[in-house]
Amino acid sequence: MEKISVAVRFRPPNPAAADPSPGGAGGGGDREWRIDDTRVTLVHRAAGPAPGAPFVFDHVFDRTATNERVYGTVVRDLIGAVVDGFNATAFAYGQTSSGKTFTMNGSDADPGIIPRAVRDVFDTVRQTDDREFLVRVSYMEIYNEEINDLLTLEGRRLPIKENLERGVYVAGLREEIVNSAEQVFELLQLGEVNRHFGETNMNARSSRSHTIFRMVIESSAKNQIDSEDPIRVSVLNLVDLAGSERNNKTGTEGVRLNEAGHINKSLLMLGNVINKLSESGKQRGHIPYRDSKLTRILQPALGGNAKTSIICTAAPEEMHIEETRGTLKFASRAKCVSNCAQVNEILTDAALLKRQKREIEELRKKLQGSHSEGLEQVVLKLRNDMHKSELERDRLAMELEEERKLRMTLEHHLTEQQKRIEGLDNTSISADQFTDSTQLDALKTPDSKYIPDGFVAHRSRYSNDVEFSPLPENLDNIANDDLWTCLNKGCVTDLDMLEMTPGLKREASLLQDATSAAPLEEPTDARCQRLEKDCVSDRQQLEESNVRCAALEKERDLLRDKNSSLQQELSDSKREANLLIAEKQTQLDDSIARCVALERELSVSRQDAERLAAEKQELAGELGVERQKMEELKQDIRVISRAFSQREGQLTSLYTKSKAILENCKASHVATLP
């Protein structure tokens, strides 16, 4: 178990509230925060320390601290742990305008934690010679309790998922594989453009969302032969939290007020999680990670498998004392939270590095030669074309189905119209259908002027009069305006005599006939002609629909033929690829057989070498013995030589003496001669 590392940083005070005392955190007024090493105390300038125990943390930074010092003290050790396979998280917490974003991002003159951490990660990776690494990054924000991808505009309202292999993760979040710090900085710059900022009374550029920059680092041993060797997968989270706000100080309203509500709510849920985690085991109970998306994403960093550092930023002014006190209380509770960090090693294919290495090896075995590479490109292009044709075919099939439905509707409508025409032709209304004259009179249009009953029967005589136009000889199926003018010429309707027909209770059969047909006020011939006109119009629409359907069916057939040809080409390409793969596989099998034979010969050679080495060792032993005997012989020879030399000296001396005696004898003999 390892405690969360907690540091507190006081930003420089505003010039209007500057504190001249060197031992204070800053801010004018009667009260100020005093910093004594790792202790923070609220004091009265005149009366001394204020009631209450001081706050003690792992590290406390005053207004003179730089981002380099904060990073080196709090975060640098996390980078080495991440490269070694541990999860790590560092985030800044505090009220609005207290310096969180400056601490995390910094400036050109004094870079913050995120750019320094990125450079240190790649520097550490380059210095690690015994492992190979794969680094991928992502950048997200939590805005109004909605997760947005800052690296792409399409990633909005992303859901949070969880499984056994990946744990808690954001589905659909874009991840970029990078191999240098400069690539990461370009992505960070893109994310900052898409991030939500706003202006308040306390900050001209206030963060309106929580941002999480994540680096996933996978590593494996170089020259790894055993596929069961584990892959290390670690995650580094660098979080810039939005600051808590009070509306009476920030003066937010409208959209900004809504943003502040979501920010304060998520920070409240974070405080609740920290409170639960700081309690003892028996009193802890349920940890409400799911109450907020922020705590859900940071769940591994809060009491889980990670090394965590929290930097609480505070404002030194007296007007912010209550907010600073709340921040220090949060930091004190967070200091009691323990994590259980361990190296993350996996044996499954969940590691991207492992999958890529396996795919690379398979491609190296299957795709050897430029011809196979070109063939794979052709197969990929054919697959893309086939997929596009399938999409187009589905679209045309949907349009064809809609046209068929429309045609069926028109045919049904045409059938109904024909039935109505036939019903009107077969239907005749006479006075015999009514039981009394009252019902018959009710069907008549009331008229203030009396019209004789024989008016309709004698209407034909009006057409014989000279002053009226004769009826047309040829009647077409369609009645146009000229026909109606010819038929009604000289017949003037008195509009004052028209009244509404009163309601009439009729028999069921008559009611059905009246419902299915047109109103009785419309003449039967006119209704027939109107219905025939509708039928002709419906026939035209039906013919147009049939033409469109025929064109769509023809286009569908063409696409189907094209799809069939593409499938045939794809099948031929697959067959050729399979043949090539089989050929390569045969060559690979031959190579493997040769390798096995060579390994067998190598094994025999090793055995011969071992036997020769043993014989050599025996010969070396015998040679040593012979050398020892030779040395003894040499010693004996030396002794004999020495004795021979002595004997030779003695013989030489004896010879000399004998020769002298002989000469003396000869001399004496000569002297004795006469």
SEPATOR-38286 format. One line per 10 residues: number of its first residue (from 0); their letters; for each residue x, y, z of C-alpha. Coordinates in nm, 3 decimals. Each point is the difference from the previous one (the first is absolute). Example, Ala and Ser with C-alpha at 12.3 -4.5 7.8 and 13.67 -1.06 7.14 Angstrom:
2
0) AS) 1.230/-0.450/0.780  0.137/0.344/-0.066 .
This chain:
674
0) MEKISVAVRF) 0.000/0.000/0.000  0.121/0.348/-0.087  -0.141/0.337/0.108  -0.102/0.260/-0.255  0.262/0.273/-0.028  -0.159/0.340/0.071  0.160/0.339/-0.067  -0.139/0.351/0.047  0.103/0.295/-0.216  -0.087/0.363/0.069 .
10) RPPNPAAADP) -0.002/0.220/-0.305  0.139/0.354/0.010  -0.254/0.254/0.131  -0.167/0.261/-0.212  0.195/0.327/-0.005  -0.282/0.183/0.176  0.012/-0.242/0.291  0.373/-0.063/0.015  0.147/-0.116/0.329  0.334/0.162/0.087 .
20) SPGGAGGGGD) 0.086/-0.256/0.268  0.250/-0.260/-0.123  -0.136/-0.284/0.215  -0.358/0.019/-0.119  -0.179/-0.151/-0.291  -0.111/0.345/-0.108  -0.312/0.213/0.001  -0.079/0.313/0.190  -0.236/0.028/0.298  -0.006/-0.100/0.366 .
30) REWRIDDTRV) 0.039/-0.373/-0.067  0.251/-0.189/-0.208  0.129/-0.351/-0.061  0.342/-0.073/0.149  0.225/-0.269/-0.155  0.253/-0.177/0.219  0.169/-0.278/-0.199  -0.287/-0.250/-0.054  -0.238/0.174/0.244  -0.268/0.254/-0.091 .
40) TLVHRAAGPA) -0.160/0.215/0.272  -0.258/0.278/-0.004  0.119/0.293/0.215  -0.121/0.344/0.099  0.254/0.269/-0.069  -0.054/0.158/0.339  -0.128/-0.281/0.226  0.207/-0.296/-0.125  -0.120/-0.344/-0.114  -0.371/-0.046/-0.056 .
50) PGAPFVFDHV) -0.188/-0.276/0.186  0.031/-0.344/-0.156  0.274/-0.250/-0.068  0.249/0.071/-0.281  -0.007/-0.197/-0.323  0.293/-0.232/-0.072  0.072/-0.144/-0.346  0.275/-0.180/-0.188  0.110/0.314/-0.182  -0.098/0.368/0.021 .
60) FDRTATNERV) 0.107/0.256/-0.261  -0.018/0.375/0.050  -0.045/0.269/-0.262  0.365/-0.017/-0.108  -0.017/-0.364/-0.112  0.035/-0.073/-0.370  -0.161/-0.275/-0.205  0.340/-0.167/-0.035  0.033/-0.026/0.378  -0.357/-0.127/0.043 .
70) YGTVVRDLIG) 0.046/-0.259/-0.275  0.336/-0.120/0.129  -0.132/-0.041/0.354  -0.343/-0.150/-0.062  -0.027/-0.158/-0.345  0.343/-0.100/-0.131  0.010/-0.327/0.199  -0.333/-0.100/-0.156  0.151/0.001/-0.350  0.258/-0.264/0.086 .
80) AVVDGFNATA) -0.270/-0.209/0.163  -0.222/0.024/-0.309  0.280/-0.112/-0.230  0.060/-0.294/0.237  -0.364/-0.111/-0.032  -0.187/0.180/0.281  -0.314/0.209/-0.053  0.036/0.363/0.108  -0.225/0.305/0.029  0.071/0.363/0.078 .
90) FAYGQTSSGK) -0.271/0.264/0.017  -0.044/0.358/0.115  -0.288/0.092/0.232  -0.112/0.339/0.127  -0.236/0.292/-0.038  -0.030/0.198/-0.319  0.289/0.236/-0.086  0.236/-0.175/0.247  0.254/-0.112/-0.261  -0.099/-0.357/-0.091 .
100) TFTMNGSDAD) 0.028/0.038/-0.378  0.328/0.188/0.034  0.136/-0.279/0.220  -0.101/-0.271/-0.249  0.070/0.180/-0.332  0.232/0.283/0.098  0.133/0.255/-0.246  0.278/0.026/-0.257  0.240/0.135/0.262  -0.101/-0.248/0.272 .
110) PGIIPRAVRD) -0.160/-0.319/-0.145  -0.246/-0.180/0.222  -0.033/-0.357/0.117  -0.150/-0.143/-0.322  0.274/0.111/-0.246  0.276/-0.087/0.248  -0.152/-0.344/0.061  -0.028/-0.066/-0.374  0.366/0.083/-0.059  0.110/-0.208/0.299 .
120) VFDTVRQTDD) -0.200/-0.300/-0.123  0.175/-0.005/-0.338  0.340/0.074/0.157  -0.044/-0.292/0.240  -0.119/-0.227/-0.282  0.309/0.084/-0.209  0.227/-0.074/0.297  -0.157/-0.344/0.055  0.201/-0.228/-0.226  -0.138/-0.340/0.101 .
130) REFLVRVSYM) -0.366/0.064/-0.089  -0.197/0.125/-0.300  -0.294/0.235/0.050  -0.329/0.103/-0.164  -0.151/0.330/0.117  -0.349/0.123/-0.086  -0.179/0.309/0.131  -0.355/0.131/0.032  -0.149/0.329/0.116  -0.355/0.044/0.131 .
140) EIYNEEINDL) -0.211/0.244/0.195  -0.304/-0.034/0.227  -0.228/0.291/-0.087  -0.341/0.020/0.169  0.033/-0.370/0.098  0.057/-0.096/-0.366  0.326/-0.152/-0.120  0.140/0.159/-0.317  0.305/-0.103/-0.199  0.225/0.302/-0.042 .
150) LTLEGRRLPI) 0.196/-0.156/-0.288  -0.300/-0.026/-0.233  -0.322/0.196/-0.041  -0.204/-0.317/-0.059  0.070/-0.143/0.347  -0.286/0.142/0.206  -0.196/-0.151/0.291  0.222/-0.305/0.025  -0.111/-0.279/0.238  0.204/-0.158/0.280 .
160) KENLERGVYV) 0.050/-0.378/-0.024  0.169/-0.262/0.213  0.134/-0.349/-0.063  0.245/-0.238/0.158  0.286/0.068/-0.241  -0.011/0.381/-0.030  -0.174/0.089/0.323  -0.180/0.336/-0.006  0.037/0.175/-0.337  -0.175/0.249/-0.228 .
170) AGLREEIVNS) -0.146/-0.170/-0.308  0.066/0.169/-0.334  0.285/0.216/0.131  0.261/0.070/-0.267  0.351/-0.121/0.082  0.306/0.107/-0.198  0.321/-0.205/-0.009  0.297/0.236/0.043  0.375/-0.037/0.004  0.119/0.347/0.095 .
180) AEQVFELLQL) -0.089/0.282/0.236  -0.056/0.239/-0.292  -0.288/-0.213/-0.131  -0.160/0.009/0.344  0.031/0.378/0.018  -0.178/0.035/-0.335  -0.286/-0.214/0.130  -0.013/0.203/0.323  -0.021/0.320/-0.201  -0.288/-0.147/-0.201 .
190) GEVNRHFGET) -0.177/-0.100/0.320  0.039/0.345/0.153  -0.176/0.149/-0.303  -0.301/-0.227/0.056  -0.008/0.049/0.378  -0.271/0.210/0.169  0.115/0.328/0.157  -0.198/0.298/0.124  0.039/0.338/0.164  -0.114/0.071/0.357 .
200) NMNARSSRSH) 0.056/0.282/0.248  0.288/-0.196/0.155  0.172/-0.133/-0.311  0.015/0.125/-0.357  0.071/-0.354/-0.126  -0.178/-0.236/0.235  -0.009/-0.375/-0.066  -0.360/-0.108/-0.039  0.073/-0.373/-0.008  0.222/-0.265/0.157 .
210) TIFRMVIESS) 0.269/-0.124/-0.238  0.182/-0.334/0.015  0.316/-0.057/-0.203  0.083/-0.370/-0.010  0.313/-0.184/-0.113  -0.010/-0.379/-0.037  0.348/-0.157/0.000  0.051/-0.361/-0.107  0.339/-0.166/0.019  0.155/-0.341/-0.054 .
220) AKNQIDSEDP) 0.346/-0.145/0.024  0.212/0.040/-0.310  0.073/-0.311/-0.207  -0.295/-0.170/0.168  -0.027/-0.362/-0.113  -0.258/-0.153/0.232  -0.352/0.115/-0.093  -0.112/-0.057/0.358  0.226/0.273/0.134  -0.215/0.273/0.159 .
230) IRVSVLNLVD) -0.053/0.347/-0.144  0.006/0.296/0.236  -0.285/0.245/-0.052  -0.009/0.314/0.214  -0.213/0.315/-0.010  0.100/0.355/0.089  -0.291/0.240/0.067  0.069/0.374/0.021  -0.318/0.177/0.107  -0.082/0.371/0.004 .
240) LAGSERNNKT) -0.318/0.042/0.203  -0.226/0.300/-0.040  -0.016/0.217/0.311  -0.284/0.022/0.246  -0.193/0.328/-0.024  -0.226/0.227/0.202  -0.247/0.188/-0.209  0.017/0.313/0.213  0.372/0.029/-0.083  0.013/-0.123/-0.359 .
250) GTEGVRLNEA) -0.319/0.175/-0.109  -0.096/-0.282/-0.236  -0.343/-0.025/-0.160  -0.168/-0.189/-0.279  0.231/-0.255/-0.162  0.287/0.079/0.238  -0.226/-0.056/0.299  -0.107/-0.339/-0.137  0.366/-0.093/-0.055  0.087/0.104/0.355 .
260) GHINKSLLML) -0.280/-0.219/0.135  0.135/-0.310/-0.175  0.357/0.083/0.107  -0.094/0.041/0.366  -0.208/-0.317/-0.009  0.282/-0.215/-0.139  0.249/0.148/0.250  -0.248/-0.072/0.279  -0.020/-0.364/-0.113  0.382/-0.011/-0.004 .
270) GNVINKLSES) 0.004/0.132/0.357  -0.254/-0.264/0.106  0.218/-0.276/-0.146  0.307/0.138/0.180  -0.198/0.020/0.326  -0.108/-0.363/-0.030  0.350/-0.117/-0.086  0.152/0.191/0.293  -0.225/-0.179/0.250  0.101/-0.320/0.175 .
280) GKQRGHIPYR) -0.087/-0.336/-0.155  -0.303/-0.077/0.217  -0.157/0.344/-0.043  0.081/0.044/-0.369  -0.296/-0.179/-0.160  -0.088/0.057/-0.365  0.231/0.224/-0.206  -0.217/0.212/-0.236  0.228/-0.011/-0.306  -0.297/-0.015/-0.240 .
290) DSKLTRILQP) -0.158/0.324/0.123  0.222/0.198/-0.235  0.180/-0.071/-0.325  0.312/0.165/0.139  0.023/-0.237/0.297  -0.091/-0.293/-0.224  0.292/0.067/-0.233  0.239/0.073/0.292  -0.113/-0.309/0.194  0.334/-0.186/-0.039 .
300) ALGGNAKTSI) 0.186/0.309/0.127  -0.219/0.036/0.309  0.066/-0.295/0.227  0.089/-0.233/-0.287  0.295/-0.127/-0.200  0.196/0.320/-0.060  0.254/0.239/0.140  -0.175/0.334/0.053  0.118/0.353/0.065  -0.239/0.289/0.068 .
310) ICTAAPEEMH) 0.103/0.365/-0.031  -0.248/0.225/0.180  0.029/0.360/-0.113  -0.114/0.283/0.226  -0.051/0.376/-0.018  0.175/0.198/0.278  -0.238/0.299/0.016  -0.211/0.049/0.311  -0.319/0.015/-0.206  0.061/-0.365/-0.101 .
320) IEETRGTLKF) 0.080/-0.135/0.346  -0.311/-0.219/0.021  0.060/-0.153/-0.343  0.366/-0.059/0.089  -0.102/-0.161/0.329  -0.230/-0.237/-0.191  0.283/-0.088/-0.239  0.236/-0.073/0.292  -0.261/-0.220/0.167  -0.041/-0.194/-0.324 .
330) ASRAKCVSNC) 0.378/-0.041/-0.019  0.015/-0.121/0.361  -0.264/-0.266/-0.064  0.171/-0.106/-0.325  0.325/-0.048/0.193  -0.170/-0.283/0.196  -0.090/-0.198/-0.314  0.214/-0.303/-0.084  0.054/-0.164/-0.339  0.128/-0.345/-0.087 .
340) AQVNEILTDA) 0.222/0.049/-0.304  0.151/-0.297/-0.182  0.166/-0.071/-0.332  -0.258/-0.069/-0.273  0.103/-0.305/-0.200  -0.236/-0.176/-0.240  0.029/-0.323/-0.195  -0.306/0.039/-0.225  -0.030/0.171/-0.337  -0.150/0.312/0.159 .
350) ALLKRQKREI) 0.337/0.176/-0.036  0.021/0.187/-0.328  0.375/-0.050/-0.015  -0.040/-0.376/0.023  -0.267/-0.009/-0.270  0.207/0.216/-0.233  0.311/-0.212/0.048  -0.198/-0.315/-0.072  -0.160/0.152/-0.311  0.338/0.121/-0.122 .
360) EELRKKLQGS) 0.149/-0.347/0.039  -0.295/-0.159/-0.182  0.026/0.251/-0.282  0.371/-0.062/-0.027  -0.066/-0.370/-0.042  -0.292/0.031/-0.243  0.094/0.307/-0.201  0.353/-0.059/-0.122  0.060/0.164/-0.334  -0.131/0.299/-0.190 .
370) HSEGLEQVVL) -0.259/-0.205/-0.195  -0.182/-0.110/0.313  -0.001/0.354/0.133  -0.158/0.128/-0.322  -0.252/-0.283/0.011  -0.104/0.091/0.350  -0.052/0.358/-0.113  -0.219/-0.120/-0.287  -0.201/-0.221/0.236  -0.046/0.291/0.239 .
380) KLRNDMHKSE) -0.118/0.226/-0.284  -0.244/-0.264/-0.125  -0.137/-0.043/0.348  -0.055/0.372/0.030  -0.172/0.012/-0.341  -0.214/-0.296/0.093  -0.098/0.161/0.327  -0.096/0.320/-0.180  -0.207/-0.193/-0.254  -0.176/-0.186/0.280 .
390) LERDRLAMEL) -0.086/0.330/0.167  -0.128/0.138/-0.330  -0.199/-0.317/-0.062  -0.161/0.026/0.344  -0.091/0.361/-0.066  -0.157/-0.082/-0.335  -0.185/-0.294/0.153  -0.149/0.234/0.261  -0.105/0.246/-0.271  -0.147/-0.283/-0.205 .
400) EEERKLRMTL) -0.198/-0.124/0.299  -0.136/0.350/0.056  -0.101/0.024/-0.366  -0.174/-0.336/0.023  -0.193/0.114/0.304  -0.098/0.319/-0.180  -0.109/-0.198/-0.305  -0.210/-0.234/0.216  -0.158/0.303/0.164  -0.081/0.153/-0.338 .
410) EHHLTEQQKR) -0.141/-0.327/-0.131  -0.217/-0.033/0.309  -0.114/0.360/-0.039  -0.076/-0.063/-0.369  -0.200/-0.313/0.083  -0.202/0.194/0.257  -0.069/0.271/-0.254  -0.117/-0.255/-0.255  -0.226/-0.164/0.259  -0.150/0.337/0.080 .
420) IEGLDNTSIS) -0.064/0.071/-0.369  -0.166/-0.338/-0.046  -0.206/0.059/0.314  -0.118/0.335/-0.130  -0.092/-0.155/-0.336  -0.201/-0.277/0.166  -0.158/0.221/0.262  -0.329/0.187/-0.069  -0.201/0.185/0.255  -0.375/-0.008/-0.039 .
430) ADQFTDSTQL) -0.295/0.095/0.211  -0.078/-0.366/0.061  0.296/-0.024/0.240  -0.165/0.234/0.247  -0.295/-0.088/0.217  -0.161/0.339/-0.007  0.025/0.329/-0.179  0.161/0.166/0.301  0.327/-0.185/-0.051  -0.011/0.071/-0.370 .
440) DALKTPDSKY) -0.061/0.370/0.061  0.290/0.002/0.246  0.241/-0.094/-0.279  -0.109/0.294/-0.208  0.184/0.329/0.029  -0.224/0.249/0.176  -0.094/0.291/-0.217  -0.168/0.326/0.082  -0.146/-0.010/-0.353  -0.232/-0.274/-0.111 .
450) IPDGFVAHRS) 0.139/-0.230/-0.269  -0.243/-0.244/-0.162  0.069/-0.375/0.037  0.034/-0.038/-0.375  0.291/0.242/-0.020  0.268/-0.266/-0.028  -0.208/-0.218/-0.233  -0.068/0.290/-0.237  0.357/0.138/0.012  0.070/-0.139/-0.346 .
460) RYSNDVEFSP) -0.239/0.245/-0.159  0.216/0.289/0.111  0.276/-0.135/-0.213  -0.223/0.007/-0.307  -0.063/0.371/0.035  0.186/0.222/-0.244  0.148/0.224/0.267  0.169/-0.292/0.172  0.308/-0.179/-0.132  -0.052/-0.357/-0.118 .
470) LPENLDNIAN) 0.159/-0.291/0.186  0.339/-0.107/-0.136  -0.011/-0.301/-0.226  0.321/-0.169/0.118  0.077/-0.033/0.374  0.353/-0.093/0.102  0.108/-0.172/0.320  0.136/0.328/0.137  -0.227/0.299/0.057  0.185/0.327/-0.059 .
480) DDLWTCLNKG) -0.103/0.359/0.062  -0.127/0.045/-0.355  -0.234/-0.297/0.033  -0.146/0.128/0.323  -0.044/0.345/-0.151  -0.180/-0.154/-0.299  -0.224/-0.211/0.220  -0.095/0.281/0.240  -0.031/0.288/-0.242  -0.325/0.186/0.054 .
490) CVTDLDMLEM) -0.068/-0.176/0.331  0.036/0.265/0.269  -0.006/-0.119/0.358  -0.174/0.220/0.251  0.244/-0.009/0.297  -0.266/0.145/0.231  -0.207/-0.315/-0.031  0.284/-0.235/0.112  -0.029/-0.130/0.356  0.158/-0.286/0.195 .
500) TPGLKREASL) -0.176/-0.336/-0.026  -0.137/-0.100/0.341  0.110/-0.328/0.158  -0.197/-0.313/-0.075  -0.019/-0.330/0.178  0.023/-0.267/-0.269  0.015/-0.371/-0.018  0.334/-0.176/0.041  0.026/-0.107/-0.365  -0.073/0.349/-0.127 .
510) LQDATSAAPL) 0.246/0.148/0.251  0.275/-0.233/-0.122  -0.070/0.090/-0.362  0.005/0.368/0.087  0.325/-0.041/0.199  0.183/-0.190/-0.273  -0.119/0.233/-0.272  0.036/0.373/-0.032  -0.256/0.239/0.155  -0.335/-0.001/-0.165 .
520) EEPTDARCQR) 0.031/0.363/-0.092  0.269/-0.085/-0.261  -0.143/-0.130/-0.327  0.073/-0.362/-0.081  0.152/0.077/-0.340  0.227/0.263/0.146  0.110/-0.237/0.275  0.066/-0.277/-0.251  0.205/0.234/-0.213  0.193/0.124/0.304 .
530) LEKDCVSDRQ) 0.070/-0.356/0.112  0.105/-0.095/-0.350  0.233/0.297/0.000  0.145/-0.118/0.334  0.033/-0.350/-0.143  0.190/0.133/-0.302  0.226/0.201/0.230  0.056/-0.305/0.220  0.075/-0.209/-0.311  0.257/0.254/-0.108 .
540) QLEESNVRCA) 0.161/-0.004/0.344  -0.006/-0.378/-0.005  0.163/-0.009/-0.341  0.265/0.246/0.117  0.058/-0.215/0.308  0.026/-0.308/-0.221  0.254/0.179/-0.216  0.201/0.103/0.307  -0.025/-0.352/0.140  0.117/-0.145/-0.332 .
550) ALEKERDLLR) 0.293/0.244/-0.005  0.089/-0.086/0.363  -0.030/-0.371/-0.072  0.225/0.042/-0.303  0.253/0.194/0.208  -0.026/-0.263/0.272  0.066/-0.274/-0.256  0.302/0.192/-0.128  0.132/0.041/0.353  -0.071/-0.366/0.067 .
560) DKNSSLQQEL) 0.197/-0.097/-0.311  0.278/0.236/0.101  -0.007/-0.144/0.350  0.017/-0.351/-0.144  0.298/0.095/-0.215  0.169/0.160/0.300  -0.067/-0.309/0.206  0.143/-0.214/-0.280  0.309/0.220/-0.018  0.029/-0.009/0.378 .
570) SDSKREANLL) -0.038/-0.379/-0.007  0.270/-0.026/-0.267  0.223/0.232/0.199  -0.062/-0.202/0.315  0.075/-0.319/-0.190  0.322/0.148/-0.134  0.085/0.130/0.344  -0.068/-0.342/0.150  0.221/-0.160/-0.263  0.271/0.252/0.072 .
580) IAEKQTQLDD) -0.041/-0.050/0.372  0.011/-0.376/-0.052  0.317/0.040/-0.205  0.151/0.221/0.264  -0.118/-0.243/0.264  0.170/-0.284/-0.190  0.317/0.202/-0.021  -0.036/0.079/0.367  -0.049/-0.370/0.077  0.310/-0.083/-0.205 .
590) SIARCVALER) 0.188/0.268/0.184  -0.123/-0.138/0.329  0.100/-0.352/-0.109  0.344/0.128/-0.096  0.021/0.183/0.328  -0.095/-0.319/0.184  0.264/-0.195/-0.196  0.255/0.269/0.071  -0.097/-0.003/0.365  0.040/-0.379/0.001 .
600) ELSVSRQDAE) 0.341/0.029/-0.166  0.086/0.276/0.241  -0.100/-0.225/0.287  0.224/-0.278/-0.137  0.278/0.248/-0.049  -0.048/0.121/0.354  0.022/-0.357/0.125  0.316/-0.056/-0.206  0.136/0.324/0.128  -0.076/-0.105/0.356 .
610) RLAAEKQELA) 0.166/-0.340/-0.062  0.300/0.169/-0.156  0.010/0.241/0.288  -0.001/-0.294/0.241  0.277/-0.173/-0.198  0.185/0.325/-0.015  -0.032/0.032/0.373  0.132/-0.354/0.044  0.284/0.066/-0.242  0.071/0.321/0.180 .
620) GELGVERQKM) 0.021/-0.199/0.323  0.232/-0.257/-0.158  0.202/0.280/-0.153  0.033/0.151/0.343  0.127/-0.330/0.137  0.246/-0.037/-0.289  0.111/0.356/0.051  0.056/-0.076/0.366  0.204/-0.311/-0.095  0.189/0.208/-0.253 .
630) EELKQDIRVI) 0.077/0.253/0.266  0.123/-0.279/0.223  0.213/-0.134/-0.288  0.131/0.346/-0.064  0.087/0.027/0.366  0.176/-0.337/-0.015  0.182/0.109/-0.313  0.105/0.317/0.172  0.130/-0.203/0.295  0.182/-0.244/-0.231 .
640) SRAFSQREGQ) 0.132/0.290/-0.204  0.123/0.162/0.312  0.163/-0.327/0.116  0.141/-0.054/-0.350  0.140/0.350/0.004  0.160/-0.065/0.335  0.133/-0.336/-0.125  0.124/0.161/-0.317  0.179/0.262/0.208  0.159/-0.265/0.210 .
650) LTSLYTKSKA) 0.107/-0.198/-0.308  0.138/0.315/-0.158  0.194/0.076/0.313  0.127/-0.360/0.019  0.094/0.010/-0.367  0.187/0.321/0.052  0.181/-0.140/0.295  0.079/-0.324/-0.184  0.126/0.191/-0.297  0.224/0.209/0.224 .
660) ILENCKASHV) 0.135/-0.307/0.167  0.059/-0.162/-0.338  0.185/0.303/-0.126  0.205/0.008/0.318  0.084/-0.363/-0.045  0.103/0.056/-0.361  0.213/0.292/0.102  0.170/-0.193/0.272  0.059/-0.293/-0.235  0.156/0.225/-0.257 .
670) ATLP) 0.218/0.150/0.263  0.128/-0.335/0.103  0.106/-0.099/-0.347  0.374/0.045/-0.088 .
